[in-house]
Amino acid sequence: MEAGIVGLPNVGKSTLFNALTMSAAAQSANYPFCTIEPNEGMVSVPDGRLNRITALIPPQKVIPAALKLVDIAGIVKGASEGQGLGNKFLAHIREVDAILQVVRCFDDPDVIHVAGTVDPVADMETIELELLLADLQHLENLLPKAERNARSQDKEAKAKVEVLKKCRAHLAANQPVRTLALTPAEQKSIKELGLLSAKPILYVANVDEGDLAGTGPLVEQVRAAAGAAGADVVVVCAKLEAELAELDEADRAEMLADVGLTEPALAVLARATYKTLGLQSFFTAGEKEVRAWTVPVGATAPQAAGVIHTDFEKGFIRAEIYSLDDLEALTSEKEIRAAGKLRVEGKEYLMQDGDICHFLFNR
């Protein structure tokens, strides 16, 4: 699962991406990080539950969950018609699972706004419109072939035409596909199309150092617009985060305290991105390692086991699961077993965020 960072030019998008990746690199002793390409990177998802687990089960190493982020070229008005990098940015966004839109919520005469004035809601509308227009054009290109296929009276082909028309009508009404009520079968049929406006979106309000709490009018405008669209907002000062990412742990903590923050905003952003992608974590814990594993919300126990190793899913017998609360109350897995708090779950069990697990399987 991966998220693409998008935004108009000069909104702080690349500064934010660089801060995220620098921060991950600076913490590489504890958090895995790698640069895949110049505009791609894996970023850890800070999770305080790992510290709570390792306080009682000291391991040789700790491995958090990680996200793949893609820094996508700045979008300009008319991009859906080939302006700017046009088709290149469209191709990159089609490949990601969620969109992080960086919205400029700061004034700086030295950083020219592409539209001439700072108006975050207008920026949000510009990018949304470009995604809608690109999707509409994409569907117009796909429909003739889909309609030809449907002439064979194949039920699946006919159903595909109907869902494409439903999406086209929704887009023509200036509504993103993510807000269209679709059945699970319809969602499955359009998933392969990579519709841009179907992807979940998280808005990142990039503020200056005078509004770290995001209480200014520009951020409030973003919150109102995002709320109407059913999306979340994270407030980040990309400039400050870039400075924090270059510091060692002690200096970073001191600087955070000086500006009244308890943790870098990048940590909040990583967790919010994880949520936007529809992901959750479960843990394995032992002397060798304590590790957070990533699964979609709604994953079954065998599917979670398969994240660790495909053989675990194929030969799944059962899962032994306990909670962090029980670990902290009883202090060890041995005591959890003795107290009858270790749950035995089968193939139908739906994983819960924070489960600590052992999987038993046939080799």
PADOPA-24868 format. One record per residue (C-alpha): residue number from 1; residue in three letters; chain; z, y negated, x negated. Coordinates in nm, 2 decimals, decimal comma. Layout:
PADOPA-24868
+-----+-----+-------+--------+--------+--------+
:   n : res : chain :      z :      y :      x :
+-----+-----+-------+--------+--------+--------+
: NUM : ALA :     A :      Z :      Y :      X :
...
+-----+-----+-------+--------+--------+--------+
***
This chain:
PADOPA-24868
+-----+-----+-------+--------+--------+--------+
:   n : res : chain :      z :      y :      x :
+-----+-----+-------+--------+--------+--------+
:   1 : MET :     A :   0,00 :   0,00 :   0,00 :
:   2 : GLU :     A :  -0,09 :  -0,34 :  -0,13 :
:   3 : ALA :     A :  -0,07 :  -0,71 :  -0,03 :
:   4 : GLY :     A :  -0,32 :  -0,98 :  -0,11 :
:   5 : ILE :     A :  -0,20 :  -1,33 :  -0,19 :
:   6 : VAL :     A :  -0,44 :  -1,59 :  -0,03 :
:   7 : GLY :     A :  -0,45 :  -1,96 :   0,02 :
:   8 : LEU :     A :  -0,65 :  -2,27 :  -0,01 :
:   9 : PRO :     A :  -0,71 :  -2,41 :  -0,37 :
:  10 : ASN :     A :  -0,41 :  -2,60 :  -0,52 :
:  11 : VAL :     A :  -0,14 :  -2,46 :  -0,30 :
:  12 : GLY :     A :   0,04 :  -2,28 :  -0,58 :
:  13 : LYS :     A :  -0,10 :  -1,93 :  -0,51 :
:  14 : SER :     A :  -0,17 :  -1,83 :  -0,87 :
:  15 : THR :     A :   0,16 :  -1,99 :  -0,99 :
:  16 : LEU :     A :   0,34 :  -1,77 :  -0,74 :
:  17 : PHE :     A :   0,15 :  -1,46 :  -0,85 :
:  18 : ASN :     A :   0,22 :  -1,53 :  -1,21 :
:  19 : ALA :     A :   0,59 :  -1,59 :  -1,14 :
:  20 : LEU :     A :   0,61 :  -1,26 :  -0,96 :
:  21 : THR :     A :   0,44 :  -1,07 :  -1,24 :
:  22 : MET :     A :   0,63 :  -1,25 :  -1,52 :
:  23 : SER :     A :   0,96 :  -1,18 :  -1,34 :
:  24 : ALA :     A :   0,87 :  -0,81 :  -1,32 :
:  25 : ALA :     A :   0,77 :  -0,80 :  -1,68 :
:  26 : ALA :     A :   1,09 :  -0,98 :  -1,79 :
:  27 : GLN :     A :   1,29 :  -0,71 :  -1,61 :
:  28 : SER :     A :   1,09 :  -0,42 :  -1,74 :
:  29 : ALA :     A :   1,40 :  -0,25 :  -1,88 :
:  30 : ASN :     A :   1,52 :  -0,19 :  -1,53 :
:  31 : TYR :     A :   1,21 :  -0,23 :  -1,32 :
:  32 : PRO :     A :   0,87 :  -0,08 :  -1,37 :
:  33 : PHE :     A :   0,58 :  -0,33 :  -1,40 :
:  34 : CYS :     A :   0,22 :  -0,30 :  -1,51 :
:  35 : THR :     A :  -0,07 :  -0,53 :  -1,49 :
:  36 : ILE :     A :  -0,37 :  -0,34 :  -1,35 :
:  37 : GLU :     A :  -0,63 :  -0,61 :  -1,39 :
:  38 : PRO :     A :  -0,58 :  -0,98 :  -1,46 :
:  39 : ASN :     A :  -0,54 :  -1,05 :  -1,09 :
:  40 : GLU :     A :  -0,34 :  -0,74 :  -0,99 :
:  41 : GLY :     A :   0,01 :  -0,63 :  -1,07 :
:  42 : MET :     A :   0,29 :  -0,40 :  -0,96 :
:  43 : VAL :     A :   0,61 :  -0,58 :  -0,86 :
:  44 : SER :     A :   0,95 :  -0,42 :  -0,80 :
:  45 : VAL :     A :   1,13 :  -0,46 :  -0,47 :
:  46 : PRO :     A :   1,49 :  -0,57 :  -0,56 :
:  47 : ASP :     A :   1,74 :  -0,36 :  -0,35 :
:  48 : GLY :     A :   2,11 :  -0,41 :  -0,38 :
:  49 : ARG :     A :   2,17 :  -0,06 :  -0,25 :
:  50 : LEU :     A :   2,05 :   0,08 :  -0,58 :
:  51 : ASN :     A :   2,35 :  -0,09 :  -0,75 :
:  52 : ARG :     A :   2,59 :   0,04 :  -0,49 :
:  53 : ILE :     A :   2,46 :   0,40 :  -0,54 :
:  54 : THR :     A :   2,47 :   0,38 :  -0,92 :
:  55 : ALA :     A :   2,83 :   0,25 :  -0,92 :
:  56 : LEU :     A :   2,92 :   0,60 :  -0,79 :
:  57 : ILE :     A :   2,64 :   0,82 :  -0,93 :
:  58 : PRO :     A :   2,57 :   0,68 :  -1,28 :
:  59 : PRO :     A :   2,22 :   0,78 :  -1,39 :
:  60 : GLN :     A :   2,02 :   0,77 :  -1,71 :
:  61 : LYS :     A :   1,77 :   0,53 :  -1,54 :
:  62 : VAL :     A :   1,72 :   0,34 :  -1,22 :
:  63 : ILE :     A :   1,38 :   0,31 :  -1,05 :
:  64 : PRO :     A :   1,32 :   0,07 :  -0,76 :
:  65 : ALA :     A :   1,04 :   0,07 :  -0,51 :
:  66 : ALA :     A :   0,73 :  -0,12 :  -0,61 :
:  67 : LEU :     A :   0,45 :  -0,31 :  -0,45 :
:  68 : LYS :     A :   0,09 :  -0,38 :  -0,56 :
:  69 : LEU :     A :   0,00 :  -0,74 :  -0,53 :
:  70 : VAL :     A :  -0,36 :  -0,89 :  -0,56 :
:  71 : ASP :     A :  -0,42 :  -1,25 :  -0,64 :
:  72 : ILE :     A :  -0,73 :  -1,33 :  -0,44 :
:  73 : ALA :     A :  -0,96 :  -1,63 :  -0,52 :
:  74 : GLY :     A :  -0,88 :  -1,95 :  -0,34 :
:  75 : ILE :     A :  -1,04 :  -1,97 :   0,01 :
:  76 : VAL :     A :  -1,23 :  -2,28 :   0,12 :
:  77 : LYS :     A :  -1,36 :  -2,40 :   0,45 :
:  78 : GLY :     A :  -1,70 :  -2,22 :   0,51 :
:  79 : ALA :     A :  -1,60 :  -1,92 :   0,30 :
:  80 : SER :     A :  -1,71 :  -1,68 :   0,58 :
:  81 : GLU :     A :  -2,06 :  -1,83 :   0,54 :
:  82 : GLY :     A :  -2,06 :  -1,80 :   0,16 :
:  83 : GLN :     A :  -1,90 :  -2,12 :   0,05 :
:  84 : GLY :     A :  -1,68 :  -2,10 :  -0,26 :
:  85 : LEU :     A :  -1,65 :  -1,73 :  -0,37 :
:  86 : GLY :     A :  -1,72 :  -1,63 :  -0,01 :
:  87 : ASN :     A :  -1,82 :  -1,27 :   0,00 :
:  88 : LYS :     A :  -1,61 :  -1,19 :  -0,31 :
:  89 : PHE :     A :  -1,29 :  -1,30 :  -0,15 :
:  90 : LEU :     A :  -1,38 :  -1,12 :   0,17 :
:  91 : ALA :     A :  -1,43 :  -0,79 :  -0,01 :
:  92 : HIS :     A :  -1,10 :  -0,82 :  -0,19 :
:  93 : ILE :     A :  -0,91 :  -0,89 :   0,13 :
:  94 : ARG :     A :  -1,07 :  -0,60 :   0,31 :
:  95 : GLU :     A :  -0,91 :  -0,37 :   0,06 :
:  96 : VAL :     A :  -0,55 :  -0,48 :   0,10 :
:  97 : ASP :     A :  -0,30 :  -0,37 :   0,37 :
:  98 : ALA :     A :  -0,14 :  -0,71 :   0,44 :
:  99 : ILE :     A :  -0,19 :  -1,08 :   0,37 :
: 100 : LEU :     A :   0,05 :  -1,32 :   0,21 :
: 101 : GLN :     A :  -0,07 :  -1,67 :   0,28 :
: 102 : VAL :     A :   0,07 :  -1,94 :   0,05 :
: 103 : VAL :     A :   0,09 :  -2,27 :   0,24 :
: 104 : ARG :     A :   0,15 :  -2,59 :   0,05 :
: 105 : CYS :     A :   0,46 :  -2,77 :   0,18 :
: 106 : PHE :     A :   0,50 :  -3,03 :  -0,10 :
: 107 : ASP :     A :   0,36 :  -3,37 :  -0,20 :
: 108 : ASP :     A :   0,24 :  -3,42 :  -0,55 :
: 109 : PRO :     A :  -0,02 :  -3,70 :  -0,63 :
: 110 : ASP :     A :  -0,11 :  -3,51 :  -0,95 :
: 111 : VAL :     A :  -0,22 :  -3,20 :  -0,75 :
: 112 : ILE :     A :  -0,51 :  -3,29 :  -0,53 :
: 113 : HIS :     A :  -0,52 :  -3,12 :  -0,19 :
: 114 : VAL :     A :  -0,86 :  -2,98 :  -0,12 :
: 115 : ALA :     A :  -0,87 :  -3,15 :   0,23 :
: 116 : GLY :     A :  -0,73 :  -3,48 :   0,10 :
: 117 : THR :     A :  -0,39 :  -3,46 :   0,28 :
: 118 : VAL :     A :  -0,10 :  -3,22 :   0,29 :
: 119 : ASP :     A :  -0,11 :  -3,05 :   0,64 :
: 120 : PRO :     A :   0,03 :  -2,69 :   0,62 :
: 121 : VAL :     A :  -0,06 :  -2,60 :   0,98 :
: 122 : ALA :     A :  -0,42 :  -2,72 :   0,93 :
: 123 : ASP :     A :  -0,43 :  -2,51 :   0,62 :
: 124 : MET :     A :  -0,31 :  -2,21 :   0,81 :
: 125 : GLU :     A :  -0,57 :  -2,27 :   1,08 :
: 126 : THR :     A :  -0,85 :  -2,30 :   0,83 :
: 127 : ILE :     A :  -0,78 :  -1,97 :   0,67 :
: 128 : GLU :     A :  -0,73 :  -1,80 :   1,01 :
: 129 : LEU :     A :  -1,06 :  -1,93 :   1,13 :
: 130 : GLU :     A :  -1,24 :  -1,81 :   0,82 :
: 131 : LEU :     A :  -1,09 :  -1,46 :   0,87 :
: 132 : LEU :     A :  -1,19 :  -1,47 :   1,24 :
: 133 : LEU :     A :  -1,55 :  -1,58 :   1,17 :
: 134 : ALA :     A :  -1,59 :  -1,32 :   0,90 :
: 135 : ASP :     A :  -1,47 :  -1,04 :   1,14 :
: 136 : LEU :     A :  -1,69 :  -1,17 :   1,42 :
: 137 : GLN :     A :  -1,99 :  -1,16 :   1,18 :
: 138 : HIS :     A :  -1,89 :  -0,81 :   1,06 :
: 139 : LEU :     A :  -1,88 :  -0,68 :   1,42 :
: 140 : GLU :     A :  -2,21 :  -0,84 :   1,51 :
: 141 : ASN :     A :  -2,37 :  -0,65 :   1,22 :
: 142 : LEU :     A :  -2,20 :  -0,32 :   1,32 :
: 143 : LEU :     A :  -2,26 :  -0,31 :   1,69 :
: 144 : PRO :     A :  -2,63 :  -0,24 :   1,70 :
: 145 : LYS :     A :  -2,59 :   0,08 :   1,50 :
: 146 : ALA :     A :  -2,28 :   0,18 :   1,70 :
: 147 : GLU :     A :  -2,48 :   0,13 :   2,03 :
: 148 : ARG :     A :  -2,77 :   0,34 :   1,90 :
: 149 : ASN :     A :  -2,52 :   0,62 :   1,81 :
: 150 : ALA :     A :  -2,37 :   0,60 :   2,16 :
: 151 : ARG :     A :  -2,70 :   0,67 :   2,32 :
: 152 : SER :     A :  -2,65 :   1,04 :   2,23 :
: 153 : GLN :     A :  -2,37 :   1,04 :   2,50 :
: 154 : ASP :     A :  -2,12 :   1,14 :   2,23 :
: 155 : LYS :     A :  -1,78 :   1,04 :   2,38 :
: 156 : GLU :     A :  -1,64 :   0,93 :   2,04 :
: 157 : ALA :     A :  -1,94 :   0,71 :   1,97 :
: 158 : LYS :     A :  -1,92 :   0,55 :   2,32 :
: 159 : ALA :     A :  -1,55 :   0,48 :   2,27 :
: 160 : LYS :     A :  -1,63 :   0,32 :   1,94 :
: 161 : VAL :     A :  -1,87 :   0,08 :   2,10 :
: 162 : GLU :     A :  -1,61 :  -0,02 :   2,36 :
: 163 : VAL :     A :  -1,34 :  -0,10 :   2,11 :
: 164 : LEU :     A :  -1,59 :  -0,30 :   1,90 :
: 165 : LYS :     A :  -1,68 :  -0,50 :   2,20 :
: 166 : LYS :     A :  -1,31 :  -0,55 :   2,29 :
: 167 : CYS :     A :  -1,25 :  -0,68 :   1,94 :
: 168 : ARG :     A :  -1,55 :  -0,91 :   1,95 :
: 169 : ALA :     A :  -1,44 :  -1,06 :   2,28 :
: 170 : HIS :     A :  -1,09 :  -1,12 :   2,14 :
: 171 : LEU :     A :  -1,23 :  -1,29 :   1,83 :
: 172 : ALA :     A :  -1,47 :  -1,50 :   2,03 :
: 173 : ALA :     A :  -1,16 :  -1,64 :   2,21 :
: 174 : ASN :     A :  -1,03 :  -1,75 :   1,87 :
: 175 : GLN :     A :  -0,77 :  -1,47 :   1,86 :
: 176 : PRO :     A :  -0,70 :  -1,25 :   1,56 :
: 177 : VAL :     A :  -0,74 :  -0,87 :   1,61 :
: 178 : ARG :     A :  -0,37 :  -0,82 :   1,51 :
: 179 : THR :     A :  -0,28 :  -0,98 :   1,84 :
: 180 : LEU :     A :  -0,50 :  -0,75 :   2,05 :
: 181 : ALA :     A :  -0,33 :  -0,46 :   2,24 :
: 182 : LEU :     A :  -0,51 :  -0,14 :   2,13 :
: 183 : THR :     A :  -0,42 :   0,22 :   2,19 :
: 184 : PRO :     A :  -0,34 :   0,44 :   1,89 :
: 185 : ALA :     A :  -0,68 :   0,60 :   1,92 :
: 186 : GLU :     A :  -0,85 :   0,26 :   1,92 :
: 187 : GLN :     A :  -0,65 :   0,14 :   1,62 :
: 188 : LYS :     A :  -0,75 :   0,45 :   1,43 :
: 189 : SER :     A :  -1,12 :   0,40 :   1,51 :
: 190 : ILE :     A :  -1,13 :   0,04 :   1,37 :
: 191 : LYS :     A :  -0,90 :   0,10 :   1,07 :
: 192 : GLU :     A :  -1,19 :   0,19 :   0,84 :
: 193 : LEU :     A :  -1,36 :  -0,14 :   0,93 :
: 194 : GLY :     A :  -1,11 :  -0,34 :   0,72 :
: 195 : LEU :     A :  -1,10 :  -0,62 :   0,98 :
: 196 : LEU :     A :  -0,94 :  -0,92 :   0,80 :
: 197 : SER :     A :  -0,77 :  -1,06 :   1,11 :
: 198 : ALA :     A :  -0,62 :  -0,72 :   1,20 :
: 199 : LYS :     A :  -0,40 :  -0,72 :   0,89 :
: 200 : PRO :     A :  -0,04 :  -0,82 :   0,92 :
: 201 : ILE :     A :   0,04 :  -1,16 :   0,77 :
: 202 : LEU :     A :   0,34 :  -1,32 :   0,60 :
: 203 : TYR :     A :   0,34 :  -1,69 :   0,54 :
: 204 : VAL :     A :   0,49 :  -1,82 :   0,21 :
: 205 : ALA :     A :   0,59 :  -2,19 :   0,23 :
: 206 : ASN :     A :   0,56 :  -2,33 :  -0,12 :
: 207 : VAL :     A :   0,81 :  -2,62 :  -0,14 :
: 208 : ASP :     A :   0,92 :  -2,86 :  -0,42 :
: 209 : GLU :     A :   1,26 :  -2,85 :  -0,59 :
: 210 : GLY :     A :   1,40 :  -3,10 :  -0,34 :
: 211 : ASP :     A :   1,36 :  -2,86 :  -0,04 :
: 212 : LEU :     A :   1,47 :  -2,52 :  -0,17 :
: 213 : ALA :     A :   1,63 :  -2,43 :   0,16 :
: 214 : GLY :     A :   1,31 :  -2,51 :   0,35 :
: 215 : THR :     A :   1,47 :  -2,76 :   0,59 :
: 216 : GLY :     A :   1,20 :  -3,03 :   0,55 :
: 217 : PRO :     A :   0,95 :  -3,11 :   0,83 :
: 218 : LEU :     A :   0,65 :  -2,94 :   0,66 :
: 219 : VAL :     A :   0,83 :  -2,61 :   0,65 :
: 220 : GLU :     A :   0,95 :  -2,65 :   1,01 :
: 221 : GLN :     A :   0,58 :  -2,69 :   1,11 :
: 222 : VAL :     A :   0,50 :  -2,37 :   0,93 :
: 223 : ARG :     A :   0,78 :  -2,19 :   1,10 :
: 224 : ALA :     A :   0,68 :  -2,31 :   1,44 :
: 225 : ALA :     A :   0,31 :  -2,21 :   1,39 :
: 226 : ALA :     A :   0,41 :  -1,87 :   1,24 :
: 227 : GLY :     A :   0,66 :  -1,80 :   1,51 :
: 228 : ALA :     A :   0,38 :  -1,86 :   1,78 :
: 229 : ALA :     A :   0,17 :  -1,61 :   1,59 :
: 230 : GLY :     A :   0,45 :  -1,35 :   1,56 :
: 231 : ALA :     A :   0,47 :  -1,38 :   1,18 :
: 232 : ASP :     A :   0,75 :  -1,43 :   0,94 :
: 233 : VAL :     A :   0,80 :  -1,71 :   0,68 :
: 234 : VAL :     A :   0,95 :  -1,70 :   0,34 :
: 235 : VAL :     A :   1,04 :  -2,03 :   0,15 :
: 236 : VAL :     A :   0,96 :  -2,03 :  -0,22 :
: 237 : CYS :     A :   0,94 :  -2,30 :  -0,49 :
: 238 : ALA :     A :   0,67 :  -2,14 :  -0,71 :
: 239 : LYS :     A :   0,73 :  -2,40 :  -0,98 :
: 240 : LEU :     A :   1,10 :  -2,31 :  -1,00 :
: 241 : GLU :     A :   1,03 :  -1,94 :  -0,98 :
: 242 : ALA :     A :   0,79 :  -1,96 :  -1,27 :
: 243 : GLU :     A :   1,06 :  -2,13 :  -1,48 :
: 244 : LEU :     A :   1,32 :  -1,87 :  -1,37 :
: 245 : ALA :     A :   1,09 :  -1,58 :  -1,46 :
: 246 : GLU :     A :   1,08 :  -1,70 :  -1,82 :
: 247 : LEU :     A :   1,46 :  -1,70 :  -1,87 :
: 248 : ASP :     A :   1,68 :  -1,41 :  -1,98 :
: 249 : GLU :     A :   1,93 :  -1,28 :  -1,72 :
: 250 : ALA :     A :   2,23 :  -1,50 :  -1,82 :
: 251 : ASP :     A :   2,02 :  -1,82 :  -1,82 :
: 252 : ARG :     A :   1,85 :  -1,72 :  -1,50 :
: 253 : ALA :     A :   2,19 :  -1,68 :  -1,33 :
: 254 : GLU :     A :   2,31 :  -2,01 :  -1,45 :
: 255 : MET :     A :   2,00 :  -2,19 :  -1,33 :
: 256 : LEU :     A :   2,02 :  -2,03 :  -0,99 :
: 257 : ALA :     A :   2,38 :  -2,14 :  -0,96 :
: 258 : ASP :     A :   2,29 :  -2,49 :  -1,06 :
: 259 : VAL :     A :   2,03 :  -2,52 :  -0,78 :
: 260 : GLY :     A :   2,25 :  -2,34 :  -0,52 :
: 261 : LEU :     A :   2,07 :  -2,00 :  -0,50 :
: 262 : THR :     A :   2,22 :  -1,66 :  -0,52 :
: 263 : GLU :     A :   1,90 :  -1,48 :  -0,62 :
: 264 : PRO :     A :   1,54 :  -1,58 :  -0,70 :
: 265 : ALA :     A :   1,33 :  -1,64 :  -0,39 :
: 266 : LEU :     A :   1,08 :  -1,39 :  -0,53 :
: 267 : ALA :     A :   1,33 :  -1,12 :  -0,45 :
: 268 : VAL :     A :   1,34 :  -1,23 :  -0,08 :
: 269 : LEU :     A :   0,96 :  -1,25 :  -0,09 :
: 270 : ALA :     A :   0,92 :  -0,89 :  -0,22 :
: 271 : ARG :     A :   1,15 :  -0,76 :   0,05 :
: 272 : ALA :     A :   0,97 :  -0,95 :   0,32 :
: 273 : THR :     A :   0,64 :  -0,82 :   0,20 :
: 274 : TYR :     A :   0,77 :  -0,47 :   0,21 :
: 275 : LYS :     A :   0,87 :  -0,53 :   0,57 :
: 276 : THR :     A :   0,54 :  -0,68 :   0,66 :
: 277 : LEU :     A :   0,36 :  -0,38 :   0,52 :
: 278 : GLY :     A :   0,57 :  -0,16 :   0,76 :
: 279 : LEU :     A :   0,75 :   0,02 :   0,47 :
: 280 : GLN :     A :   1,10 :   0,15 :   0,42 :
: 281 : SER :     A :   1,29 :   0,31 :   0,13 :
: 282 : PHE :     A :   1,48 :   0,64 :   0,09 :
: 283 : PHE :     A :   1,67 :   0,73 :  -0,22 :
: 284 : THR :     A :   1,72 :   1,03 :  -0,45 :
: 285 : ALA :     A :   2,03 :   1,02 :  -0,66 :
: 286 : GLY :     A :   2,14 :   1,23 :  -0,96 :
: 287 : GLU :     A :   2,25 :   1,21 :  -1,32 :
: 288 : LYS :     A :   1,89 :   1,18 :  -1,45 :
: 289 : GLU :     A :   1,78 :   0,90 :  -1,22 :
: 290 : VAL :     A :   1,85 :   0,70 :  -0,90 :
: 291 : ARG :     A :   1,53 :   0,61 :  -0,74 :
: 292 : ALA :     A :   1,39 :   0,43 :  -0,43 :
: 293 : TRP :     A :   1,09 :   0,59 :  -0,28 :
: 294 : THR :     A :   0,85 :   0,42 :  -0,03 :
: 295 : VAL :     A :   0,74 :   0,56 :   0,30 :
: 296 : PRO :     A :   0,59 :   0,40 :   0,61 :
: 297 : VAL :     A :   0,83 :   0,34 :   0,90 :
: 298 : GLY :     A :   0,80 :   0,65 :   1,12 :
: 299 : ALA :     A :   0,74 :   0,90 :   0,84 :
: 300 : THR :     A :   0,88 :   1,25 :   0,88 :
: 301 : ALA :     A :   1,10 :   1,43 :   0,63 :
: 302 : PRO :     A :   0,81 :   1,65 :   0,50 :
: 303 : GLN :     A :   0,59 :   1,34 :   0,45 :
: 304 : ALA :     A :   0,88 :   1,18 :   0,26 :
: 305 : ALA :     A :   0,91 :   1,49 :   0,04 :
: 306 : GLY :     A :   0,54 :   1,47 :  -0,02 :
: 307 : VAL :     A :   0,58 :   1,12 :  -0,18 :
: 308 : ILE :     A :   0,78 :   1,29 :  -0,45 :
: 309 : HIS :     A :   0,54 :   1,58 :  -0,50 :
: 310 : THR :     A :   0,27 :   1,73 :  -0,28 :
: 311 : ASP :     A :   0,42 :   2,07 :  -0,32 :
: 312 : PHE :     A :   0,74 :   1,95 :  -0,16 :
: 313 : GLU :     A :   0,56 :   1,87 :   0,16 :
: 314 : LYS :     A :   0,36 :   2,19 :   0,16 :
: 315 : GLY :     A :   0,66 :   2,41 :   0,11 :
: 316 : PHE :     A :   0,91 :   2,20 :   0,30 :
: 317 : ILE :     A :   1,21 :   2,39 :   0,43 :
: 318 : ARG :     A :   1,47 :   2,12 :   0,51 :
: 319 : ALA :     A :   1,62 :   1,80 :   0,40 :
: 320 : GLU :     A :   1,98 :   1,74 :   0,31 :
: 321 : ILE :     A :   2,07 :   1,37 :   0,39 :
: 322 : TYR :     A :   2,37 :   1,14 :   0,37 :
: 323 : SER :     A :   2,43 :   0,77 :   0,40 :
: 324 : LEU :     A :   2,53 :   0,51 :   0,15 :
: 325 : ASP :     A :   2,83 :   0,42 :   0,37 :
: 326 : ASP :     A :   2,95 :   0,78 :   0,35 :
: 327 : LEU :     A :   2,90 :   0,78 :  -0,02 :
: 328 : GLU :     A :   3,11 :   0,47 :  -0,06 :
: 329 : ALA :     A :   3,38 :   0,60 :   0,17 :
: 330 : LEU :     A :   3,40 :   0,94 :   0,02 :
: 331 : THR :     A :   3,29 :   0,85 :  -0,34 :
: 332 : SER :     A :   3,09 :   1,16 :  -0,43 :
: 333 : GLU :     A :   2,83 :   1,40 :  -0,29 :
: 334 : LYS :     A :   3,08 :   1,68 :  -0,33 :
: 335 : GLU :     A :   3,33 :   1,51 :  -0,10 :
: 336 : ILE :     A :   3,05 :   1,43 :   0,15 :
: 337 : ARG :     A :   2,97 :   1,80 :   0,17 :
: 338 : ALA :     A :   3,34 :   1,89 :   0,20 :
: 339 : ALA :     A :   3,38 :   1,64 :   0,49 :
: 340 : GLY :     A :   3,08 :   1,78 :   0,68 :
: 341 : LYS :     A :   2,89 :   1,45 :   0,65 :
: 342 : LEU :     A :   2,59 :   1,60 :   0,48 :
: 343 : ARG :     A :   2,32 :   1,63 :   0,75 :
: 344 : VAL :     A :   2,06 :   1,91 :   0,75 :
: 345 : GLU :     A :   1,73 :   1,79 :   0,90 :
: 346 : GLY :     A :   1,41 :   1,97 :   0,97 :
: 347 : LYS :     A :   1,04 :   1,90 :   0,99 :
: 348 : GLU :     A :   1,05 :   1,67 :   1,29 :
: 349 : TYR :     A :   1,31 :   1,44 :   1,14 :
: 350 : LEU :     A :   1,20 :   1,07 :   1,12 :
: 351 : MET :     A :   1,32 :   0,91 :   0,80 :
: 352 : GLN :     A :   1,56 :   0,62 :   0,83 :
: 353 : ASP :     A :   1,57 :   0,33 :   0,59 :
: 354 : GLY :     A :   1,84 :   0,40 :   0,32 :
: 355 : ASP :     A :   1,86 :   0,78 :   0,36 :
: 356 : ILE :     A :   1,98 :   0,95 :   0,04 :
: 357 : CYS :     A :   1,81 :   1,28 :   0,02 :
: 358 : HIS :     A :   1,77 :   1,63 :  -0,13 :
: 359 : PHE :     A :   1,46 :   1,83 :  -0,03 :
: 360 : LEU :     A :   1,45 :   2,21 :  -0,03 :
: 361 : PHE :     A :   1,11 :   2,37 :  -0,04 :
: 362 : ASN :     A :   0,93 :   2,70 :  -0,11 :
: 363 : ARG :     A :   0,75 :   2,71 :  -0,44 :
+-----+-----+-------+--------+--------+--------+
***
